Amino acid sequence: MLDYLRQKKSDRIVNDNTHVLGNWSEAAEWVGNTWFPMMEKAGLKYLAHVFSPGTFSELAARKSIDIMAGIITTQFFSEVSLAEQWINEQA
């Protein structure tokens, strides 16, 4: 995603996790403290995050957003089509 943002000079991403299995709670702090700042520096302004089916994965995703200290606008979804619609509506 980082390379994509830089190469395409994009400011938005739909992060589709619908096929991600397991609990990634261990990564939540890294995502919030490291990944989001890198993505913001690369130009990310809008992130549409599509949850994986697991409850704990959703909790971890929300935790990573809570940790983040940047200005990325993030919206959560359970369906990819709704995430794509939202991301395309951002100015």
N, C-alpha and C positions, 0 to 999 in steps of 0.2 A: 504494500500500500504506500509506503514511504517513497519508493521509486516512482510509482504511478503518479503521485501528487507532483513530484518534481518534474518528471518528463512531460506530463500533460498540462502542467501549471493549473491544476484543478484545485478547487477549494471545498470539494464535497466528496463524500464516500458513503455508499450503502454497504455496511458490514453484515453480510448474511451468514449467520451462525446456525441456520436451521439444521445442518447436518453434523454439527459439532457434538460429539458425545462426551460425557463425563463432566466433572466438576473442575473448573479452572480457577477456583478461589485463591490458590497459591499465587496466581499471576496477577490478581486484582491490584495489589499495591504497585507492582512493577508497571502495569498498564497505566495506572493513575499518575504515578510519579515520574515515569521515564518515557513511555510510549506516547502518551498524549502531548507532552511538551515537544517531542521530536516532530510529531505530526503537525502541531500548530506552527512550529518554526518552518516546516515545509509548505505551509499555506492552508492547512485544513481549517475551515470555518464551520462546516456543517457535517455532522455524522448521524446517519440513520442506522441504528443498531437493531438488527433483527435477532431476537432471542433464540437460543437453542431450546429444545423442548423441556429441559430439566429445570426444576425450581431452583436448585442451588446455583446453576449457571446464571440464571436471571439475577439472583442475589449478588453474585460476584460481579456481574456487569454493572449493576447499580452501584456497588461499592467502588469500583474503579472510577466511575463518574464523580462520586462524592469526594474522592481523593484528589481528583484533577483540580488544578488551580488556574487554568487558562480561560480563554474566552470562546472555546469551541461550543457551538450550539448543538446539543445532542437530544435526539428524540428516540424513544424505544418503540419497537413494533413486534408483533407476533406474525405478521404476514409481509413477505417481500414486496408484493405489489403496493401495499400502503406505504412502505418505506420509500420505494421508488417515486411514488406520487409526491410525497412530502419533500424529498430531496430536490425534485424538479421544480417545486414551487418556491424554493428559497431564492431570494434576490441576490 
